[in-house]
Amino acid sequence: MLYKVTIGEDVYLGRPEEVLAFMMKAEGAGGTDMVSYMQATAARLAERTDIVGVDTSDEVAFLDSLMEKGVLPIEVFEEPSDDRTDPHEAIGDGPIAYGPGVEPHDVDV
């Protein structure tokens, strides 16, 4: 799953661990690693707001918990398929598919 997290004008998009790595770099974020960052954030939310019970068991649970509690605008997307597609099957033959002078075997991977 890919997560898109918007914090002010900053938008983070990636797998949960990638998004949290970006979030950890924010000024005053707290924590020296993923676990301590999630715990510090949960503690700060509980201390400064009425938001308690943020799940810090792992990156996915943390982001899902923030989303469910309405802390941040978070969107979740399916990742693109890892399945490889044969270029011949995907785009066909001919100059329109490959451009002038380019043959299908020129782009075989």
ChimeraX commands (.cxc) that place a marker at each C-alpha (Angstrom):
marker #1 position 0.00,0.00,0.00 radius 0.5
marker #1 position 1.06,3.55,-0.67 radius 0.5
marker #1 position 0.20,6.32,1.75 radius 0.5
marker #1 position -0.20,9.98,0.86 radius 0.5
marker #1 position 0.08,12.19,3.94 radius 0.5
marker #1 position -0.49,15.93,3.76 radius 0.5
marker #1 position 0.95,18.13,6.50 radius 0.5
marker #1 position 0.47,21.81,5.69 radius 0.5
marker #1 position 2.07,22.36,2.31 radius 0.5
marker #1 position 4.14,19.17,2.53 radius 0.5
marker #1 position 2.88,16.02,0.84 radius 0.5
marker #1 position 4.53,12.68,1.49 radius 0.5
marker #1 position 3.82,9.71,-0.78 radius 0.5
marker #1 position 5.29,6.26,-0.39 radius 0.5
marker #1 position 5.24,3.05,1.56 radius 0.5
marker #1 position 4.53,3.56,5.28 radius 0.5
marker #1 position 8.18,3.35,6.33 radius 0.5
marker #1 position 9.17,5.85,3.61 radius 0.5
marker #1 position 6.46,8.31,4.65 radius 0.5
marker #1 position 7.43,8.09,8.31 radius 0.5
marker #1 position 11.11,8.57,7.42 radius 0.5
marker #1 position 10.15,11.87,5.76 radius 0.5
marker #1 position 7.90,12.87,8.66 radius 0.5
marker #1 position 10.69,12.16,11.16 radius 0.5
marker #1 position 12.88,14.78,9.46 radius 0.5
marker #1 position 10.47,17.61,10.28 radius 0.5
marker #1 position 11.71,20.20,12.74 radius 0.5
marker #1 position 10.73,19.21,16.27 radius 0.5
marker #1 position 9.43,15.81,15.19 radius 0.5
marker #1 position 11.01,13.97,18.12 radius 0.5
marker #1 position 12.42,10.48,18.23 radius 0.5
marker #1 position 15.64,9.04,16.88 radius 0.5
marker #1 position 14.15,6.01,15.11 radius 0.5
marker #1 position 10.73,4.89,13.82 radius 0.5
marker #1 position 9.57,3.44,17.13 radius 0.5
marker #1 position 10.59,6.41,19.25 radius 0.5
marker #1 position 9.13,8.83,16.65 radius 0.5
marker #1 position 5.76,7.06,16.68 radius 0.5
marker #1 position 5.74,6.91,20.48 radius 0.5
marker #1 position 6.72,10.59,20.82 radius 0.5
marker #1 position 4.03,11.63,18.36 radius 0.5
marker #1 position 1.37,9.58,20.14 radius 0.5
marker #1 position 2.44,11.02,23.50 radius 0.5
marker #1 position 2.41,14.58,22.13 radius 0.5
marker #1 position -1.10,14.08,20.71 radius 0.5
marker #1 position -2.37,12.70,24.02 radius 0.5
marker #1 position -0.75,15.55,25.95 radius 0.5
marker #1 position -1.90,18.42,23.71 radius 0.5
marker #1 position -5.24,17.14,22.41 radius 0.5
marker #1 position -7.93,14.66,23.37 radius 0.5
marker #1 position -6.53,12.14,20.87 radius 0.5
marker #1 position -5.42,9.04,22.75 radius 0.5
marker #1 position -4.74,5.46,21.81 radius 0.5
marker #1 position -2.68,6.02,18.66 radius 0.5
marker #1 position -1.39,2.59,17.66 radius 0.5
marker #1 position 2.43,2.59,17.58 radius 0.5
marker #1 position 2.93,-1.14,17.02 radius 0.5
marker #1 position 4.18,-0.64,13.45 radius 0.5
marker #1 position 4.25,1.92,10.65 radius 0.5
marker #1 position 1.01,0.78,8.98 radius 0.5
marker #1 position -0.92,0.66,12.25 radius 0.5
marker #1 position 0.41,4.11,13.18 radius 0.5
marker #1 position -0.63,5.77,9.91 radius 0.5
marker #1 position -3.99,3.95,9.90 radius 0.5
marker #1 position -4.58,5.09,13.47 radius 0.5
marker #1 position -3.78,8.72,12.60 radius 0.5
marker #1 position -6.14,8.49,9.64 radius 0.5
marker #1 position -8.97,6.91,11.65 radius 0.5
marker #1 position -8.65,9.53,14.39 radius 0.5
marker #1 position -8.68,12.37,11.83 radius 0.5
marker #1 position -5.27,13.69,12.87 radius 0.5
marker #1 position -3.98,14.19,9.33 radius 0.5
marker #1 position -5.36,13.96,5.80 radius 0.5
marker #1 position -4.15,10.53,4.72 radius 0.5
marker #1 position -5.05,8.65,1.56 radius 0.5
marker #1 position -4.23,5.01,0.88 radius 0.5
marker #1 position -3.60,3.62,-2.60 radius 0.5
marker #1 position -2.91,0.16,-3.96 radius 0.5
marker #1 position 0.62,-0.18,-5.26 radius 0.5
marker #1 position 1.11,-0.83,-8.96 radius 0.5
marker #1 position 1.29,-4.47,-9.85 radius 0.5
marker #1 position 4.68,-6.14,-9.77 radius 0.5
marker #1 position 3.64,-8.29,-12.72 radius 0.5
marker #1 position 5.79,-7.72,-15.78 radius 0.5
marker #1 position 4.06,-7.27,-19.09 radius 0.5
marker #1 position 5.54,-8.34,-22.39 radius 0.5
marker #1 position 6.21,-5.09,-24.36 radius 0.5
marker #1 position 4.85,-6.72,-27.53 radius 0.5
marker #1 position 1.59,-7.49,-25.77 radius 0.5
marker #1 position 1.33,-4.11,-24.07 radius 0.5
marker #1 position 2.02,-1.72,-26.95 radius 0.5
marker #1 position 2.00,-3.79,-30.13 radius 0.5
marker #1 position 4.10,-3.40,-33.27 radius 0.5
marker #1 position 4.67,-0.55,-35.67 radius 0.5
marker #1 position 5.96,2.99,-35.90 radius 0.5
marker #1 position 3.17,4.48,-33.79 radius 0.5
marker #1 position 3.93,2.20,-30.85 radius 0.5
marker #1 position 7.71,2.45,-31.08 radius 0.5
marker #1 position 8.44,5.52,-33.17 radius 0.5
marker #1 position 10.17,5.64,-36.54 radius 0.5
marker #1 position 13.17,3.37,-36.89 radius 0.5
marker #1 position 12.62,1.52,-33.61 radius 0.5
marker #1 position 11.72,-2.14,-33.74 radius 0.5
marker #1 position 10.22,-4.24,-30.92 radius 0.5
marker #1 position 13.48,-6.17,-30.43 radius 0.5
marker #1 position 15.27,-2.82,-29.81 radius 0.5
marker #1 position 13.33,-2.36,-26.58 radius 0.5
marker #1 position 13.33,-5.93,-25.31 radius 0.5
marker #1 position 14.48,-6.06,-21.72 radius 0.5
marker link #1:1,2 radius 0.2
marker link #1:2,3 radius 0.2
marker link #1:3,4 radius 0.2
marker link #1:4,5 radius 0.2
marker link #1:5,6 radius 0.2
marker link #1:6,7 radius 0.2
marker link #1:7,8 radius 0.2
marker link #1:8,9 radius 0.2
marker link #1:9,10 radius 0.2
marker link #1:10,11 radius 0.2
marker link #1:11,12 radius 0.2
marker link #1:12,13 radius 0.2
marker link #1:13,14 radius 0.2
marker link #1:14,15 radius 0.2
marker link #1:15,16 radius 0.2
marker link #1:16,17 radius 0.2
marker link #1:17,18 radius 0.2
marker link #1:18,19 radius 0.2
marker link #1:19,20 radius 0.2
marker link #1:20,21 radius 0.2
marker link #1:21,22 radius 0.2
marker link #1:22,23 radius 0.2
marker link #1:23,24 radius 0.2
marker link #1:24,25 radius 0.2
marker link #1:25,26 radius 0.2
marker link #1:26,27 radius 0.2
marker link #1:27,28 radius 0.2
marker link #1:28,29 radius 0.2
marker link #1:29,30 radius 0.2
marker link #1:30,31 radius 0.2
marker link #1:31,32 radius 0.2
marker link #1:32,33 radius 0.2
marker link #1:33,34 radius 0.2
marker link #1:34,35 radius 0.2
marker link #1:35,36 radius 0.2
marker link #1:36,37 radius 0.2
marker link #1:37,38 radius 0.2
marker link #1:38,39 radius 0.2
marker link #1:39,40 radius 0.2
marker link #1:40,41 radius 0.2
marker link #1:41,42 radius 0.2
marker link #1:42,43 radius 0.2
marker link #1:43,44 radius 0.2
marker link #1:44,45 radius 0.2
marker link #1:45,46 radius 0.2
marker link #1:46,47 radius 0.2
marker link #1:47,48 radius 0.2
marker link #1:48,49 radius 0.2
marker link #1:49,50 radius 0.2
marker link #1:50,51 radius 0.2
marker link #1:51,52 radius 0.2
marker link #1:52,53 radius 0.2
marker link #1:53,54 radius 0.2
marker link #1:54,55 radius 0.2
marker link #1:55,56 radius 0.2
marker link #1:56,57 radius 0.2
marker link #1:57,58 radius 0.2
marker link #1:58,59 radius 0.2
marker link #1:59,60 radius 0.2
marker link #1:60,61 radius 0.2
marker link #1:61,62 radius 0.2
marker link #1:62,63 radius 0.2
marker link #1:63,64 radius 0.2
marker link #1:64,65 radius 0.2
marker link #1:65,66 radius 0.2
marker link #1:66,67 radius 0.2
marker link #1:67,68 radius 0.2
marker link #1:68,69 radius 0.2
marker link #1:69,70 radius 0.2
marker link #1:70,71 radius 0.2
marker link #1:71,72 radius 0.2
marker link #1:72,73 radius 0.2
marker link #1:73,74 radius 0.2
marker link #1:74,75 radius 0.2
marker link #1:75,76 radius 0.2
marker link #1:76,77 radius 0.2
marker link #1:77,78 radius 0.2
marker link #1:78,79 radius 0.2
marker link #1:79,80 radius 0.2
marker link #1:80,81 radius 0.2
marker link #1:81,82 radius 0.2
marker link #1:82,83 radius 0.2
marker link #1:83,84 radius 0.2
marker link #1:84,85 radius 0.2
marker link #1:85,86 radius 0.2
marker link #1:86,87 radius 0.2
marker link #1:87,88 radius 0.2
marker link #1:88,89 radius 0.2
marker link #1:89,90 radius 0.2
marker link #1:90,91 radius 0.2
marker link #1:91,92 radius 0.2
marker link #1:92,93 radius 0.2
marker link #1:93,94 radius 0.2
marker link #1:94,95 radius 0.2
marker link #1:95,96 radius 0.2
marker link #1:96,97 radius 0.2
marker link #1:97,98 radius 0.2
marker link #1:98,99 radius 0.2
marker link #1:99,100 radius 0.2
marker link #1:100,101 radius 0.2
marker link #1:101,102 radius 0.2
marker link #1:102,103 radius 0.2
marker link #1:103,104 radius 0.2
marker link #1:104,105 radius 0.2
marker link #1:105,106 radius 0.2
marker link #1:106,107 radius 0.2
marker link #1:107,108 radius 0.2
marker link #1:108,109 radius 0.2
view
